[in-house]
């Protein structure tokens, strides 16, 4: 290999490493806690803020985002998944009350104080977001007229 090719390969290697390197330097304490708690995490992406770190990742088919303070204390988390992964008591209450709707997805929001589930579902005419807490208390958080009629499968007629 001539010198010109070696320089080009070296430059591309350096550029590729810089392109895929994670630019955020995560403090060792936070990194250790994350790796211990989420050992199977993949697609890990860190962002640093003035007083915290945010990490997005995937684990067991669930997309997650966790915020840590600089001392490694988890401040909040969000998880995105299918409704069948909800806790059994929550899923059961939803199925009983909203059996006439098709469940679509869940956004789970957690802090030290509480966990709240925002469950997206639809029927023949509307999209709904149902807000439910750990105790099973539910409320309609959002109701939108569907603009996607015919684009999603299995829409059940509204009662």
N, C-alpha and C positions, 0 to 999 in steps of 0.2 A: 504494500500500500504506500503510495507516495505521500509526501508531507502535506500537500494540499488536501488530500482526502482525509488524512488524520485530523487536521485542524477543523474541517467541516464536520466530521463525526463528533469530535470533542465539543464543538459549539452547539450542535444539535442536542447532544446529551445534556449539556448544562442548561440549555433552554428548556428542554423537556422536564428536567428535574425542577426547575424554577416554576414552570407552568403548573405542575401537579403538586407541588409542596404546599402544605397548609401554612399560610402566612401568620396565623395566630400562635404565639408562644403561650401555651397554657401552663399555669403555675403547677408545679409537681404535686402539691397537695390535692388540688382539684382533679388533676388527671388520674391520680391513684384512686380516689374515691369513685370516679366515673368508671374506670376499668374494673374495679372490684364489683360495683353494682350492676354494670351492664357489660359483662365479660363477652357476650356473644354479639355485641353491636357491630354492625357493618355500615359502610357509607357514612362514616363519622365526619362531620364538618363543624368546626369551632368558629365562634365569633366572639371577640373581646369587646366589652364595653367599659366605661369608666369604673364601675363598681361591681361588675359581674361578667360571667361567661355564659354564652348560650351554645348548646351543642345539639345538632340535629343528627339523627341516625335512624337506622332500621334494625329491628330485632324481632325475630319470630313472625315476620310478615306484617309488623306494625310500625308505621312511621311515628317517630317521637321527636319531641323537642324539650330539653330540660335547661333551666336557668339555675346556675350556681352563683353564690356570692364568692368573693375572692378567698374566703376561708374554707370553701368546699361545702357549705351548707346549701342544700337544694331549696331554692325559693319557690319554684313552680315547675309544672310539667304539663305538656299537652301530648295527647296520643290520638292517632287517626286510624280507625279500623272499621271492620264490618260489624253490624249489630249482633251477630251470633257470638261475638267475643265479649259482650257485656256480661257483668255478673248475673248469675242465674235469676236472682230475685228481681232485678231490674228488667231483664229481658222478658221474664214471665209476665210482669205487670204491663209492660208495653204491648206484648202480643195479645193479652186479654182485652185491653182497652182499645187497641188500634188494629184489630185483626183485619179490618176492611182496607188497610193501607199496605203498600209495599215499602219495606224498610230499605234504606239506601246506604247510610253511613253514619259513623259516630265520631264526634270530637269530644274527647275527655279532657277536662281541665282540672288540675289538682294543685292545691297548696297544702300547707300544714293543717289548715283549718277545715278544708272541705274538698270534696270531689264532686264535680258537676258534669253531667253527660248531656250533650246536645245531639239529639238523634234526628237525622234527616229521613223523611219518608214522603211518599206521594200517593195520590189516588188519581182518578181519571181527570180531575180538574185542577188540583192544587198541589203545591209543595208545602210541607210543614217542617218546622223545627220544634221538637218537643224538648223542653228543659226538664231534667229530672235529677234529683239529688240522691245521696246514698240511702236515705230513708224511704225513697220511692215516691216522694212528693213530686207531682208533675204539673206542668203548665205549658200551654202553647206559647212558644217564644216568638214564632214567626209563621206567617201564612202568606204564600205567594201564589198568584195565578200561574198555572203552567204555560210556558211558551214552547215547551218541548214535546207537545202532544205527538205521539207516533214515533218518537225517537228512542224511548226506553221500553223495554219489554215488561210484560206482566202487570200493567197498571190495572188495578181493580176498580170497579165503579164505586163512587162515593155513595154512602147511605144517606 
